[in-house]
């Protein structure tokens, strides 16, 4: 069974940094692209970043481009999200996601809170 577990969330002041990690199990991790999404209170879940299966191609939403960096370690079945220069608008629950044949899987989410 596919399982995704996020970690690394927390509370920081504006301008600070956090690094999120997502550990995957139950699948051949290196065969799939991975993505990060976030959901702020009262809002829809939005795309943040994605990375191709070998890590050679990355995508970012305009709101995080230049501040966030997505990476992956296929040997460790994990994907990371380095978040720098955090802003209060980045406050949300962050989820990792994978799309495989037969379904989409989400982690349980990790809370990121940025204070001004």
Buried (B, 14 or more C-beta within 10 A) or exposed (E): EBEBBBEBBEEBEEEBEBBBBBBBEEBEBBEBBBBBBBBBEEEEBEBBBBBEBEBEEBBBBEBBEEBBBBBBEBEEBBBBBBBBEBBEEBBBBBBBBBEEEEEEBBBEBBEBBBEE
